[in-house]
Amino acid sequence: MPQTDTSHPVHAGCFHCGLPIPGDAHYHSQIGGEARAFCCFACQQVCEAIHDAGLQGYYQRTPQGVLLGPPPAPPRDIEIYDMDEVQQDFVHREGDILDAHLLVEGIHCPACVWLIERAMMRVPGVLAANVNLAGKRLHLRWDNRRAKLSALIAELSRIGYAGTPYDPEAAEGAVKKANRAMLFRLFFAGFAMMNLNLISIALYSGADSGPFRDFFHWMGCALATPTLLYSAVPFYKGAWGGLRNARLTMDLPIALGLSVTYVYSLYIIVSGSQVGAVYFDTVTNLTFVILIGRYLEGMFRHQAVAATNRLLDLQPRVATLLLDGEEKLTPVRAVKVGDRVLVKPGSKIAMDGVVVEGRSSVDESMLSGESAPVGKREGDRVAAGTLNGGGALVVEVQATSRDSTLSRIIRLVEEAQSSKAPIQRLADRIVPWFVLVTLVCAAIAFFAWSEHFEVALMAATSVLIITCPCALGMATPMSIAVASGLGAKHGILVKNGAVLETLSRVTHFVFDKTGTLTEGKMRVERMIAATGQEEDSLLKLAASVERYSEHSVAQAVTRAAEERQLPYRDAVVESFHATPGAGVEAVLGGQPVVLGTLQWLESNRVVLSDELHAQIAGLESQAKTCVHLAVAGQHAAILVLADTLRADAQGLVNTLRAAGIGMTLLSGDRRQVAEAIARQLGGREVIAEVLPQDKDKVIRQLQQRGECVAMVGDGVNDAPALIRADVGIALGSGTDVSVESADIVLMQSELDKVRLATLLSRRTLRTIKQNIGLSLAYNSIMVPLAVMARVTPLVAAITMPLSSLLVIGNAARIRNTFKE
């Protein structure tokens, strides 16, 4: 409860946010056994909530001295966010498990990330809570049966943050508002600097010893004072916030350098000393240069990670809905699954769906990076954000805007950009020691030149200004953010930054055969029926059962039936069951029907045909896949299927072999078929006739040998292996399960993307190491020069942001990876 007893000690600033406490504010509370003062009731309530939850470590983790600010006002009428009609605009559903992104006002620093994630994970029903510091967004996943979204937003408000459903336009507005405030401070410092430089010219030209000396000094003071109190406020807020939480932050050396220079200059003019010089021009110059450096850092950082914003721009805002034969322009959020939309020539496709009428070519470069248009006709799938060519299309919507391919890409990119690679832990351990080293070096510089006070003052100030761990702190996240954006642009979706580092040291690739190294578009070349059996009737039976499976073999069988115009969809199928890696079984017309491998038929007690069995070896030696069909317990036919190697498979294998990377071909198919494919690729280790659970065991055995393993696959049966592997890579044409299980998703089924992903990962890791080296080299060179008084404070202020810009620029070079 708030305490209004004025007998409590009054602190210089609010214990929670650090801002000055108004004279009429009487908000106190016992925190950690001590009386603490607050500027408002909101700060007091938030601080009490944080300590009551045992999360007081938040105050010790506030880095870089950023002041928290009073808690933002909580959003109103949060109960409306529990309504299904409202949630459909921003919530992704998987049964009772909900997933949403919230834009959170009040996030300032990694300590806020720490507090929010831990506080939200303590709420019953919350399954995941991840904060994107750069975008100030909270990714929540929760069980709707145990927690409501309004309760989660209320919990955010309780610990001092205001959460609302993420709106890209609102987020962009918040960034612009912050940039505008920075520009105002920058312009004021620039105005003061230009005028003070004119005064300095007069002083350096001889006025410092004339009758106007004091006048010019006081004019300089009049310009430097408001600059320090307004433009330099961010540095003092950061420094005070760090000291309040017993942390040495990077704003502290800057604030000390400005303060010491200003106080010494003020002493000279107040005391009337004729010996020393004033350095008000140094105060304004330092403030202006450091502010412009920070502004440029933010601008370049925003440009370097702008891939997400470019992807957002691809999403059309409206669609042309067809209702009763009439066209109606409708917001995409109002379009439902099953609706039909018209896509006019030259316009963007608004929704994911299937073409039901018309023919055209579609530019899918935003998904695949491939510039050649793709032909579309009835039955073909199209994706939101792609560009229609010269024909009109009628598309039946199959996914809402929230669940579109484009939306999933955006979510993956955002999550990757907010993740950390293991190498960043090194930087995170080094950065906190920088400030202490800076203060020690400044003290050494001051005492080393103490015989010449002004030289000592300038040397110490230079050391305080020039030492900056910002470049080291940005070395990893900037590189990962740029790499994730570049990968998305070329159809390579990286789910987290750690994957990039792991992929760069992979020593062994394991490839699934069907659908990965081969086209996966199996076709029935011919059908060998047992004596007395009729081919069309058997093919109709097989297609009737296989239509319930998603396997490439099943698709080949149903296509063959359609080509022969067999009415297989009319049959009533019962008790369908699929066993990955083996086959399917069902009951049709009262008769059990079994399709799959020879072992699958044997396990179902099928009587094998010697006539058919004699032909198997010859077919499999030609890389043909044999699917056996049994009806009523009798071996009835062999469906001979063929697949072809992908055009880029040989090139990828040659590249990996040249790099000394081991390779294994993993297949559930017969050994003879798998070995025939391996021979076409120049030979490699083959492990065939492998069940899904055994694929997982193969990966584990390779890892036990000390290999760093990458698995490339596309099917449901590859999911366990994709999860087990150090890096799982799924082709975009694969099943939802394989895509969800993978660490990297290739939007187009092009194996060359595997090579590009490997190239990108190595370039990213190399850039991270270069950035860390650049930061350490900068400080190793510049700090000793500053200690030796070879660098002025102004030069220090110029070089300090340049080191950060150098890191950002080097990270931006990753965007040229695929051009080299």
N, C-alpha and C positions, 0 to 999 in steps of 0.2 A: 504494500500500500504506500502511496506517496506520503512523505513527511514534510511538513511545512514549517518545522521548527527552525527559526533563523539562528539558533545557537550553533548549528553545525558549521564547521569550517568552510569558508568559501574558496573555491578553486579558481584559478585564472581562466580555466576553460571547462567546458562540459566534459565529464568523465567519459561519455560515450562518443560524442562526435568531435570534441576538441574545440568547438566554436566558443566565442566569448559568451558568458552568461549575463543576460540582461539584469539590470539592477532590481527590477520588480519580480524576478523569477525566484521562487523558493521551492525548488524540487530537490529533495535529498533522499538518500536511501543507504542502508547498510549493505555494502557489497564486499564480500570477502572479509568481513569483520571490521571494515573501515567505513567511515562516513564519506559518501561521495555526493558531489553536487552535479546537477544536470541543468541544461538550458531550457528544457521543456518536458512536459509529461510524457511525450512519445519516447524521447531518449531514455527516460527513467524506466518506462515499461519494457522497452526493448532490452536494455541492459539487464534488468531483473530476469527477463525470460531467458536470456542467453546463459546467465549464471545458474538459474534454476535447472536448466537442461544439462548442466555440466559441460558447456561448450565455451567456457571462458578462455580456452586456448586461442580463440579467435583473435583476442586483443594482442596476444604475443606473436601472431602470425601476420599481422598487418604490415606488408613490406613497402618499401619505397616511400614511407611516410605519408601516404595519401590519407587525408582526413576523410572521415566517413560522411559527414554531413548529417543533418537531422533525418530521421526516417521519413520516407515519402508518404504522402497520404494514401491509405489503402483504397483500392478500387471499390466503387459502389455497386450495389445490387449483384454481388458475386453469385447469388443463387441461380441467376439465369444461365450461368455456364454449366449447370447440371442438366439443362434441357437438351434432349436429343437433337432438336431442330437447330439449336445454336452450336452444339458440339460437332455436327457434321461438317462445319466449315473448317475446323482446325484439329479435330481429334481423329486419330487412326485407331480402328477397332479390330481386335482379334478375339471375338467372343466377349468375355467379361474383362479382358485385359485391354486397357486403354493406353494410348501413347500420344503425347502432345508436347509442343514447344511453347514456352511462355517467355515473353519479353519482360525482363525483371529490371525495374528502376531501383537504383541504389547500389548496384554492383560497382565497386571501385578497384578491387585488387584481388590477388590470389587468396587473401584471408577471407574475403566474402565468398569465394568459391568453396573454400574449406567449410565455412559455417553453414552455407545453404545446403550443400550435399549431405553433411552429417545430420543436420536438423531434419531434413526431409526424409532421409532413410530411417529415421526413428519413428516416423508416422506409420502406424499399422496399415498394411495394404500397399505401401509404396515398394515397388520392385527395383526401380533404378532412378537415380537422380544425378544428372551430369550437367555441369554448367560450362557454357562456352563464354570465356571471359572476353574474348575479342568482340563477340556479337552481343554480349550481355543477355544471353538466352539460357533458359533452363529446360533441359530435355527430361520430361517426367514419363515414367511408365508405372502404372498402378492397377490394382485389382478393384474394379468399380463396385464389387460387392462389399468391400471392406472400407473403402474410402471414396469420398466424393470430391470432385475437382474444386468445388467451393471451399471445402475444408482444407484442401492443400493450399489454395490461395490465401486463406485466412491464416494458416500456419506461417506462410511467408511474411505476411503483415506483422505477425506476432514477434518475429525476430528482426523486423526493421526493413522489409523490402516489399515493394508493390509489384505483383505479378499480373499480367494480362496476356491473353492469347497473342501469340507472335503475329505481327503484321509487318511485312517487309517495308511498307511505306512509312509506318510509324518509327521503325528502327532507323531508317535512313534519316528521318526528321530529327531524331535524337542525336545522331552523329553530326548533322549539320548545325544543330544548336550548340553543341560543344565546340565545334570548330569556329563558330561565330564569336563565342566568348573569348576563345584564344586569340582570334584576330583583333578584337578590341584592345586587349592588353598589349598585343604586339604593335599595333598602330600607335598607341599612346607612348610606348617605350621608344618607338622610332622617331616620333615627333620630338620628345625630350632629348634624344641622342643628337639629332641634327642641330638643335638650338644650342645644346651644350658644347658641341664641337666648334661652333662659331665662337663661343665664349673662350674655349680653350685656345683657339687660334690667336685671339686677342691677348690672352695671358702669355702664350709662348712667344708672342711678338714683342714683348716688353712691358705690357700692362701690369705684370705681376710685381713690378717694382715702382709703379707710378701711383698717382692719387686715386685711380679708379680700381686699385687692386681689391679692396674690401667689397666694393660694389659688384664686381664680377664674381667674386667668391660667393656672395649671398645670392646672386642670380643663379649660379650653379646649384646652390643648395635648394633654392626654390623649385628648380626643375627636377633634381634628383630625388627629393623627398616624396612627392606624389608617385614618381616612378617606382620607388621602393615599396610604397604602401599599396599600390594598385597592381602594377604590372608584375611585380615580383612576389605577389601574394601566394601563388601556387607553391613556390619554393619554401616559404615559411610555414605554410600549412603542412606540407610534407615533412619538414624537419621537426615541427612540434608534435605531429602525430607519432612519429617514430620515437622521439624522446619520451612521450607520455606512455608508450608501451615498451619502454626499455629496449628499443631497437635503434641501431645506427643505420640511417637510410641515406640514399644517394643525394637527397635534397639537402641534407645537413651540411656537407662541405660547401655547396653553392651558397646557402644562406649565410654560413660563417664568413665566406670570402666577401660577399656583398656587405654584410654588417660591419666587419672590421674595417673595410675600406671606407665606408660611409662615416662610421664613428670617428675614425682618425681624421678625416677631412673636416668633419664638424668641429672636432677639438681644435684644429688649427685656426678656424675662423672665429670661434667663440673666445679662445684664449688670446687672439691677436698675435700669435707667434709669427715672427718674420723669418723663421728658419725653414720649417717644413713646407711641403706643397700639398695642394688639395687634389683629390682624385674623384670628384663627382662625375667627371666624364667617363671614368672607368666603370662606375656603378651603372650608368645608363647604357653604356656600350655592352657590358656583360649581360645585363638583363635582356637587351634587344637581341643580341646574337644567340643566347641560349634559347630564348623563346622562339626565334625563327628556326633554330635547329629542331626543336621539339615539334613545331608545326610541320616542318618538312618531313620529319620522321613519320608522323601520323599520316600525312598525305601519301607518301610513297608506300607505307605499309598497307594503307587502304587500297592503293592501286595494285600492289603485288598480290593481294588476296581477293581481288574483285571477281574471281571466277564465279562465286556463288551469286553475286548480283547480276552477272551476265546471264546465268542460267535462269534466274527469276524473271528477267526481261523476256525470255523466250516464251513464257506462259501467256497465251492470249487471255484477255479479261472477259471476253464475250464469245458466244457461239451462236450460230444461226440454227435455231431449233425448228424442226419440221413438225407442225401440229395440224392434223386434218388437211394435209396438203398445202398449208400456208406456212410461210417463213416468219419466224419471230426471233428478233435479236434478244438473247437471254444471257445474263451473267453465268459464267461457267459454274459458279457455286450452286446455282439453282438447277443445273442439268443433272438428271438421275441416270443410273444404270438402266439400259434398255431403251432410252430415248434415242431418236435419230436426229443427227445434225448434218447440215449441208456444208460442205467445204468447197468454196468457190476457187476457180483458178488463181494462182498467185497468192493465196492467203494461207495463214498458218492453221494447222490442224489443232482444234481446241481441246479435244478429249482423246484418250486412248479408246480404241475400238476396232471393229471389223468392218471392212468395206462391204456394203450390201448392194451398191449400185454404182456404176461408172468405172472408168479407167483413167489412170493418170500416172505420172512419175513424181516421186516424193524425194526431196532433199533431206536425208537423215544424218547429215554431217554432225549435227549437235549431239547425236547419240553415239555414232561410230567413228567420227573423224574422217569418214570416207566421203569425198566430194561428189562422186558419181551418183546421180539420182537413181532411185530404185523403183522399178515398175510395180504398180499396184492395180489389182483387179478384184472382182468379187471374191470374198473369202479371205483376203489378205489382211493382216493386222497393221494398224497405223498407230503412231504415238503422238501425244500432245507435244506441241512446240516444234514439230517438223514442218517443213514448208512444202505445200502442194504445188505441183507444176501446172501444166496447161489444161488439164481436164478437171471436170467437176466430179466430186465424190459424195455419196451419201454414206455416212458412217453410223453404225449402231454402237452406242457407248457401252463399254464394258468395265470402266473404272471411273470413279469420281476424280475430280481434280486433286484431291488429297492423296489418292492411291495411284496416281498416274506414274508412268516410268520416269518422267521428268522430276516429279516430287520426290521419288525414291532416290534419284541421283543427287538432288540437292541435299537431302538429309544425310546421305553418305558422305558427301564432300564436307558438310558442316561438322560432322562428327570427326572426320579425319583431321580437319584443320584445328580442332580443339584438343586433339590428343597429344600425348608426349612420347617421344622416342626414348629408349633407355639411355642414349648418349647425353640426353638433356640432364640426367641426374648429376653428371659431372659438373655441368655449368651451374646447376642449382646449388651444389655444395660449395662452389668457389665464390659465387657472387656475394654472399653475406660477409665475407672477410674483406672485401674490397674497401669498404668505408673505414674500417679500423686501420688498415694499412695506409689509407689516404691521410687520416688524421695524424698518424705517426710520422709519415713523410713530411707533412706540412710543418709539424713541430720541429723536425730535424732541420728543415730548410730555414725556419725562422731563427733558430739558435745558431745555426752555422753562419748566418749573415747578421747576427745581432749587433755587431759593431757599426753597421750601417742600417739604421732602423728602417728607412724607407725601402731599401733594397730587400731587407728581411721581410717586410710587409708584403711587397709585391711578389717575392718568391713563394712565400707561404700561400698567398691568395692564388697564384698560378697553379700550385699543386692541388689545392682544394677544388679548383675548377676543372682541371685537365683530366683528373682520374675519373673514369666512368665505366661501370660494369654493364651499362645498358646494351652495348654491342654484344657482350658475352651472353647476356640474358636473351637477346633476340636471335642468336646464332642458329639455334635449332628450330624454334617455332616458325620463324619466317621461312626457312627452307622447306619445312614440311607443308606449310600452307601453300606456297607457290607450287610445289610438286603435286599436291593433291588437286589443285585447280588445273594444272597442265594435263594431268592424267585424265581428269573428267572431260576436258576438251577433246581428247583423243580416244574416248571410249574406254578408259581404264579407271575403274572406280576403286580407290584405296580406302578401306574402312577405318584404318587408324594408322597413325604415324609410325608406330613400332614395327609395322609390317615392312615399311620401306627399308629400315635398317636390317631386318632379318633377311629379306630377299637378297640384299646385296652380298650376303655371305653364304648363300645356298650352295651346297656342293653336289646335290643329287636331285634330279627331277624324275618324278614318277608320272607317267601319262596313262590315263584311261584310253582304251582303244576306240570303242564305238562312240561316235559323236564328238570325239576329241581329236585324235589323229586322223580319223576318217570323217567323211562328210556326215555320217550318222543318218543319212537318208537312204536307208536300206530299201531295196526293191526286190520283189519276187521275180527272179529270172525264169524259173520254171517250177513245176510241181510234179513230183514223182509219186503217183498213186499205186497202192498195192493192187494186185490183180483182182479184178471184179469190182473195184471202187471207181466212182465217177468224180472227176476232178472238180467240176463246178459246184456240185453239192457239198463236197468236202471243204472247198474254199469258202463257201457261204457259211458253213458251220464255224470254221476257224475265225472268220471276220466277225461273226456274231458275238463270239466270246472276246476277241481281242479289242473290240471297240471300247471296252471298259478299262483298258490299260493305256498308259502314256509312253510305254517303251517304244523305241524306234522300230523294233521288229513288229510290234502291234500296228504301228502306223503303216508299215510297208504292206502288211496283210490286208488291212482295210482299203488301202489304195488299190491294190490288185483286184479286190472284189468290186470296187467302184468302176474300175476300167472295164470290167466285164459286165457291168450293170446288173450285178446280183443284188437282190433286195434283202440284204443281211440285217438291216435295222428293224425289220418286222418281227424277227424271232424273239421269243420270250426266254431270257437267260436268268437262271437262278443260281444261288450259292456261288457266286463268282469269288475267286480268291487268287491273289498273285503272290508268288514267292520270289523276291528279287534274286537274280542270278540263276534261277532255275526255270520258271515258267508259270503258266496260269492253268486254272481248272475251273469248271463250271458244270452245271446241269442244264441241258437243252433238250426239250421234248422228252424229258424223262430219262435221257441217256447221259452218262458222264462223258465230258469232253475234256481232254488233257492236251496241252501244247507246251513244248519246251525242249529241254535237252534230253538226251537219251537216258541220263541218270534220273531225270525227273519222271520220265515214263516208268522206269524200273521201280522207283520208289512208290509209284501209284499202282504197282502190280499189273502193269500192262504186258501183254504177250507180244514180244518183239517179232518182227517179220524178218526172216533170213534174207528174203528177196531184197528188202530195202536196206538192211544192215550192210549188205555186201557193197553198196555204192558209196558209203559214207567216206571212207578213206580217200578215194579218188577226188571227191568233191572238196574236202577240207584242205587237201594239199594245194588246191588252186585258190585258197583264201576265200572259199565260199562258206557261208554259215548255213548250217542245216537245222531247221526247226521241225521237230517231229510232232505229228498229230495222231492222237489215238481216240477212237470212238468206241464206247461200250467195252472198254478193256482190250481192244484190238489195235495194233499198230497199223494205221490206215494210210499214211502218206508222209512224204518229206517235202517241206517247202524249202527250196533252194534260194537263199538270199545272198545278194552281193552288195558290197559297199566299196567306195573308192577313197583313196587317200586325199586329204585336203591338199590343195595346190601349194600351200606354204609350209606343209609339214616337213618336207625334205630340207628346206632352207633353215628352219628353226633347229632341226637336229644337227645339221652341219655347223651352225653357229655355236651351239652348246658343246659339241664335240671339240671344236677348235679351242674353246675356252677351258677345256679339261674338266668339264662338269659331267658326272656320271648320269646315266639314264636307264630307266626301267620301263618296259611296257607291261601294263597290268590289265588283265582282261578276264572276264567271266566266260569268254568264248572258249571253244576247243583249242588245245595247244597247237594243232596243225594250222588252224586259221591264224592264230596270233603270230606264229613263227613266220608264216608267209608274208604278213604285213611287215614284220621286223626285217625280213630279207630285203623288201622293197626300200627300206630306209637305211640300208647299209649294215644291218645287223646290230643287235643290242640285247641286253638281258631281257628275257621274256618270262613272266610268271602268269600262267593261264589257268583257266577253270577255277577261278578264285571267287568265292562267295563274298558278299559285302563285308561281313565281319572279319573275313580273312584279309581283305584289303587293308583294314585297320591294322591287323597284325603285321603285315608286310612293312607298313610305314614304321611301326614301332621297332621292328627288327633292324631296319636301316638306321634308325636313330640310335639304337643301342651299339651299333658299329661306329658311332661318332659322326655320322653324316647329318648335315643340316638339310632337311628334305622339303621340297616343294611338290605338292600334288596338283595336277591339272585334270579336272574332270567336269562332267556335266549332268550326271543322272542322280536319281534318288540313291542308288546303290553306291555312289561315290561319297555321300555325305559323311559317313563315319571317318573315312580316310582324309577328307578335306579338313575335318576338325582336328584329327590326330597330327597332321603334318605341321611342320613349323610355319609354312605358308600354304594356304589353300587358295587355288586359283580356279574360278568357275567361269565357264563360257556363258555368255548372256542368253544363248539359245537353250540353256539347260533348264532343269526344273526349278521351281521355287525353293525346294528344300536344299538343293545343291548351292544355289545362289546365296541363301541365308547362312549356309555353313561355311562359306568361303571368306577369306580375308581380302581378296581382290576379285572383282567381277569385271570381265571383259564384255562390254556391251555388244560387240559384234563377234561372231564365232570365227575370229581370225587368229591363227596361232602366232602370227607375227607380233601380235600385241603382247604375247608372253616375252618375246625378245625386248620389245620396247619398255615393258614394265621393269624388266631386269636392268636395262640401261638407265631408266629413270631412277631406280633405287640406288644404283651405284653412284650416279651423278649427285643425288641428294646427299648421300652419306659423305661423299668427297667435299661437297659444298659446306656441310655442317662443320667438318674438320677444318676447312679453310677459314671459315668465319671465326671459329674459336681461336685459331692461330693468329688471324688478323687482329682480334681484340687483345690477345695477350701480347703480341708484338707491339701494338700501338702503346699500351701502357708501359711496356719494358723500355721503350725508347723515350717517350715524352715525359714520364715522371722524373727520371734522372735529369733531363734537361731543365725541367722546372725547378728541381731542387738546386741545381747549379746556377739558377737565376738567368738562364739563357732564353727563357720564354716569358713574355709579358702576359698579364691576365687577359688582355684582349685576344692575343694569339691563342691562349688556352681555351677561351670561350668559343673561338672559331673551330679549332681542331676537335674539341670534345664531341659536338654533334656530327662532325665529318666522319668520325669512326663508326658511328651508328649508321650513317647513310652509306658508308662503304659496305657494311654487312648487308644492308637491305639491297643495295645494288648487286652485290655478288649473289645473293639469293635469287634475285630477279633473273639472273643469267640462266637459271635452270629452265626458264621458258624457251631457251634456244636448244635444248637437249636434242629434240628430234630433227633439228635443222642441220646439225653438224654431221 
